[in-house]
Amino acid sequence: MLGEEYVKLAFRLNKHVVGLVDSYFGPGRLEEEVEAEQVVPLPKLKEHCASLKASVGAHGRNEEHRVYLLKQLDALQAQIDERLGLVSSFQTYARRLFDVDGGPADETELQTFRQHLSVAMSELGYAGDLRSAILKWEEDQVIGGQPMFDLVNVLLHDARARTNAMIDLPQGEEVAVESVQNRPWSGYNWYQGNFRSLIQINTDLPRTRLEIEDLVTHEAYPGHHTDHASKEKALYVEQDLVEASILLINTPSSVMSEGLASYAHALICEGVDPPRKAARLLRKLRRGCDLNACLMLHAQGTNPDTVQRYLETNALVTTERARKRLEFVTDPLWRAYAHTYWKGERLVEQAFAQARAAGKTREVTDLLYKELLCPTTLVKKVREIC
């Protein structure tokens, strides 16, 4: 079966690209079979990938499903090629991984965000140069220790109720939260299958109340946990699609997942107040700067110290946060991943804008939470729906 072969290919490649398999809740025998094997050489995996791509036409459920599988396999092949030294450029590599343009965020748009933030800071009572105002505003919001976890629990309860009004959550779904340190990321959803998630909050750096609010919607409701649990129920439990039982890093599905999670706050918190509006602008600005920092490093060969200064100045962060962001975009697994946040959110935001204009919000919501999508098929399906 194509789905089972796809899963086994991913597990075999995971022995070369540790962390590729983010979550698996499918038949245990497939993982056990690969675990018992010797490491398969990369050239053999490339042949296997090509063979699966050739067979997609005969096995896909429909055209969108076939395109999804082909794009996912393209991304796996790109990761094989990268380790074989066969990638021509970093931007080409990113395009093959994510099914999106591999270029940067528009610096003119990022400057517009900064201009809006300057106005917002003045209205919120924070004077001085923009970076200093932003840092003071964030300093005044810092929360940690038990008060942070108390806030997380309150936010989880509220976000879950709002999400359940938007989409029916699977019966028995559950989220647990813990703190960790010494990770390259700020927060992470470890989806465990059976509609359960463990969310880890990295406390290496101070966290603000509004960051915690965004983290809860991004990682839990209606973000990653809601996304993964809904797809597990709709696609694996109800339709037995084995390919839906594995979550892979650095593939087109990552763009859809991060795009939906990044836009999640807007789905349940419309008509936000000035502080939350400013926080949303700041998050978008920093996502765009992260992408450009990634490309400065890996496409242009810019010195890391120069990239750090770019982040401090343009993303309006402390030196410590700039170093942490640099740590993420230099990590071998995550070095191209900044594309998923910036470009994924834009795709999802555009999809919902079209849906609202056409009165098709429910249909697009179901599409995003209950279908296997890549950027190419999202654009096509939304156009058909709207």
VENFEN-V916472 format. One record per residue. N is the residue number from 1. PSI is psi in whole degrees, 0 to 359 (NA if undefined). BURIAL is 1 if it has 9 or more other C-alpha atoms within 8 Angstrom, else 0. D_LAST is the distance of its C-alpha to the last C-alpha in Angstrom with 2 decimals. Layout:
N,PSI,BURIAL,D_LAST / N,PSI,BURIAL,D_LAST
//
This chain:
1,139,0,34.29 / 2,316,1,31.83 / 3,318,1,30.52 / 4,321,1,34.12 / 5,324,1,35.12 / 6,315,1,32.24 / 7,316,1,33.47 / 8,323,1,37.05 / 9,316,1,36.26 / 10,316,1,34.70 / 11,324,1,37.79 / 12,319,1,40.09 / 13,331,1,38.46 / 14,337,1,38.63 / 15,337,0,42.40 / 16,322,0,42.09 / 17,82,0,39.18 / 18,126,0,40.12 / 19,352,0,37.18 / 20,313,1,34.56 / 21,110,1,34.09 / 22,325,1,32.80 / 23,149,1,32.73 / 24,130,1,33.46 / 25,27,1,33.48 / 26,198,0,33.78 / 27,125,0,36.96 / 28,332,0,39.93 / 29,330,0,41.74 / 30,314,1,39.44 / 31,319,1,40.17 / 32,321,0,43.83 / 33,314,0,44.15 / 34,323,1,43.03 / 35,326,0,45.08 / 36,348,0,48.16 / 37,160,0,47.68 / 38,159,0,49.22 / 39,127,0,46.93 / 40,128,0,45.32 / 41,149,0,45.84 / 42,318,1,42.83 / 43,323,0,43.43 / 44,321,0,43.30 / 45,324,1,40.05 / 46,319,1,38.62 / 47,317,0,39.76 / 48,318,1,38.24 / 49,315,1,34.87 / 50,322,0,35.01 / 51,318,0,35.97 / 52,319,1,33.03 / 53,322,1,30.60 / 54,335,0,32.31 / 55,355,1,31.84 / 56,320,1,28.13 / 57,329,0,27.28 / 58,349,0,29.42 / 59,344,0,28.30 / 60,148,1,24.58 / 61,321,0,22.69 / 62,182,0,19.85 / 63,318,0,18.70 / 64,320,0,16.74 / 65,319,1,19.88 / 66,317,1,22.15 / 67,318,1,20.50 / 68,310,1,20.72 / 69,318,1,24.38 / 70,317,1,25.23 / 71,321,1,23.93 / 72,317,1,25.82 / 73,324,1,28.87 / 74,318,1,28.64 / 75,320,1,28.92 / 76,319,1,31.89 / 77,323,1,33.50 / 78,321,1,33.09 / 79,326,1,34.94 / 80,312,1,37.63 / 81,321,1,37.98 / 82,320,1,38.27 / 83,343,0,41.17 / 84,1,0,42.74 / 85,30,0,42.69 / 86,14,0,40.38 / 87,128,1,37.66 / 88,323,0,37.96 / 89,158,0,36.37 / 90,321,1,34.78 / 91,324,1,31.55 / 92,318,1,31.30 / 93,314,1,32.00 / 94,319,1,29.24 / 95,319,1,26.69 / 96,325,1,27.90 / 97,316,1,27.83 / 98,355,1,24.39 / 99,33,1,22.15 / 100,166,1,21.75 / 101,139,0,23.81 / 102,12,1,27.26 / 103,180,0,28.01 / 104,171,0,28.85 / 105,145,1,27.22 / 106,117,0,27.74 / 107,332,0,31.01 / 108,319,0,30.20 / 109,321,0,27.21 / 110,323,1,29.53 / 111,324,0,32.12 / 112,319,0,29.71 / 113,316,1,29.22 / 114,323,1,33.02 / 115,317,0,33.41 / 116,322,1,31.14 / 117,325,1,33.07 / 118,316,1,36.32 / 119,316,0,35.41 / 120,318,1,34.28 / 121,320,1,37.55 / 122,317,1,39.58 / 123,331,0,37.89 / 124,359,0,38.59 / 125,21,0,42.20 / 126,112,1,42.45 / 127,179,0,44.37 / 128,186,0,45.56 / 129,155,0,43.86 / 130,314,1,40.27 / 131,315,1,41.03 / 132,320,0,43.94 / 133,315,1,41.96 / 134,313,1,39.13 / 135,322,1,41.71 / 136,318,1,43.64 / 137,315,1,40.56 / 138,320,1,39.73 / 139,322,0,43.40 / 140,345,0,43.47 / 141,357,1,40.66 / 142,138,1,42.18 / 143,145,1,42.50 / 144,182,1,44.06 / 145,212,0,46.11 / 146,322,0,45.86 / 147,325,0,44.17 / 148,316,1,41.24 / 149,328,1,40.97 / 150,317,0,41.36 / 151,317,0,38.42 / 152,315,1,36.36 / 153,319,0,37.14 / 154,315,0,36.18 / 155,320,1,32.88 / 156,315,1,32.11 / 157,314,0,32.80 / 158,314,0,30.61 / 159,324,1,27.65 / 160,316,1,27.92 / 161,317,0,27.84 / 162,321,1,24.80 / 163,320,1,22.97 / 164,337,1,24.10 / 165,340,0,22.54 / 166,321,0,19.12 / 167,139,0,19.52 / 168,117,0,22.54 / 169,146,1,24.95 / 170,144,1,27.13 / 171,132,0,30.51 / 172,3,0,33.22 / 173,152,1,31.17 / 174,145,0,33.41 / 175,132,1,33.73 / 176,152,0,37.07 / 177,140,0,37.82 / 178,162,0,40.73 / 179,149,0,41.90 / 180,171,1,42.87 / 181,169,0,44.34 / 182,48,0,44.73 / 183,153,0,41.20 / 184,345,1,39.21 / 185,165,0,36.10 / 186,329,0,35.79 / 187,156,1,34.23 / 188,139,1,33.23 / 189,114,1,31.66 / 190,100,1,33.72 / 191,126,1,31.72 / 192,1,1,34.44 / 193,170,1,32.65 / 194,33,0,33.09 / 195,30,1,30.60 / 196,144,1,33.01 / 197,147,1,32.90 / 198,120,1,35.67 / 199,126,1,34.69 / 200,132,1,37.27 / 201,120,1,37.70 / 202,121,1,39.72 / 203,25,1,42.39 / 204,323,0,43.90 / 205,157,0,42.88 / 206,146,0,42.65 / 207,142,1,39.37 / 208,163,1,38.13 / 209,318,1,36.77 / 210,329,1,33.38 / 211,319,1,33.32 / 212,321,1,34.06 / 213,316,1,31.27 / 214,321,1,28.79 / 215,319,1,30.47 / 216,315,1,30.06 / 217,325,1,26.31 / 218,311,1,25.97 / 219,334,1,28.31 / 220,277,1,27.97 / 221,120,1,25.56 / 222,35,1,22.59 / 223,229,1,23.28 / 224,312,1,25.08 / 225,313,1,26.89 / 226,316,1,23.93 / 227,307,1,21.89 / 228,317,1,24.85 / 229,320,1,26.00 / 230,318,1,22.67 / 231,323,1,22.37 / 232,314,1,26.07 / 233,311,1,25.72 / 234,325,1,22.58 / 235,319,1,23.49 / 236,308,1,27.24 / 237,313,1,28.76 / 238,334,0,26.71 / 239,355,0,26.02 / 240,37,0,28.93 / 241,102,1,27.03 / 242,326,1,29.83 / 243,342,1,27.85 / 244,356,1,25.85 / 245,4,1,29.22 / 246,132,1,29.98 / 247,125,1,28.58 / 248,136,1,29.49 / 249,150,1,30.05 / 250,49,1,29.18 / 251,168,1,26.43 / 252,328,1,22.69 / 253,334,1,22.20 / 254,322,1,24.16 / 255,317,1,21.57 / 256,317,1,18.90 / 257,312,1,21.55 / 258,327,1,22.90 / 259,315,1,19.62 / 260,318,1,18.58 / 261,322,1,22.19 / 262,330,1,22.48 / 263,356,1,19.51 / 264,319,1,20.74 / 265,320,1,22.89 / 266,335,0,20.14 / 267,331,0,18.32 / 268,0,1,21.45 / 269,58,0,23.29 / 270,157,0,21.38 / 271,46,0,23.72 / 272,156,0,26.18 / 273,170,0,29.74 / 274,316,0,31.34 / 275,319,0,32.79 / 276,326,1,29.57 / 277,317,1,27.73 / 278,319,1,30.54 / 279,322,1,30.38 / 280,318,0,26.69 / 281,317,1,27.51 / 282,320,1,30.53 / 283,316,0,28.74 / 284,316,1,26.24 / 285,313,1,29.26 / 286,326,1,31.17 / 287,316,1,28.45 / 288,319,1,28.29 / 289,323,1,32.09 / 290,316,1,32.33 / 291,314,1,30.30 / 292,326,1,32.53 / 293,319,1,35.61 / 294,314,1,34.61 / 295,325,1,34.38 / 296,316,1,37.59 / 297,308,1,39.40 / 298,337,1,38.16 / 299,327,1,37.11 / 300,347,0,39.63 / 301,28,0,42.47 / 302,144,1,42.90 / 303,135,0,45.67 / 304,325,0,44.48 / 305,322,0,46.51 / 306,321,0,44.67 / 307,321,1,41.30 / 308,317,1,42.53 / 309,322,1,43.53 / 310,315,1,40.12 / 311,317,1,38.52 / 312,315,1,41.10 / 313,316,1,40.64 / 314,325,0,36.93 / 315,355,1,35.43 / 316,52,1,38.01 / 317,163,1,39.48 / 318,165,0,43.04 / 319,319,0,45.01 / 320,318,0,44.75 / 321,325,1,40.96 / 322,318,1,40.81 / 323,321,1,43.03 / 324,320,1,40.86 / 325,324,1,37.72 / 326,323,1,39.83 / 327,320,1,40.90 / 328,312,1,37.32 / 329,356,1,36.44 / 330,351,1,39.80 / 331,132,1,39.59 / 332,323,0,39.44 / 333,325,1,36.64 / 334,4,1,34.47 / 335,332,1,35.30 / 336,358,1,31.93 / 337,340,1,29.85 / 338,335,1,29.16 / 339,324,1,26.30 / 340,322,1,24.33 / 341,306,1,24.37 / 342,311,1,23.69 / 343,327,1,21.08 / 344,316,1,19.50 / 345,321,1,19.00 / 346,318,1,17.43 / 347,314,1,14.81 / 348,320,1,14.07 / 349,317,1,14.31 / 350,321,0,11.80 / 351,316,1,9.29 / 352,329,1,10.10 / 353,315,0,10.23 / 354,320,1,6.63 / 355,315,1,6.14 / 356,320,1,9.07 / 357,328,0,8.27 / 358,0,0,5.55 / 359,33,0,8.03 / 360,32,1,6.56 / 361,318,1,9.36 / 362,318,0,11.35 / 363,318,1,9.17 / 364,325,1,8.80 / 365,311,1,12.45 / 366,320,1,13.56 / 367,311,0,12.15 / 368,328,1,14.12 / 369,348,1,17.14 / 370,8,1,17.59 / 371,153,1,16.85 / 372,118,0,18.83 / 373,153,1,16.84 / 374,169,1,17.99 / 375,318,1,16.45 / 376,314,0,15.87 / 377,330,1,14.00 / 378,310,1,11.92 / 379,316,1,10.61 / 380,313,0,10.15 / 381,321,0,8.54 / 382,321,1,5.89 / 383,319,0,5.32 / 384,319,0,5.64 / 385,320,0,3.79 / 386,NA,0,0.00
//
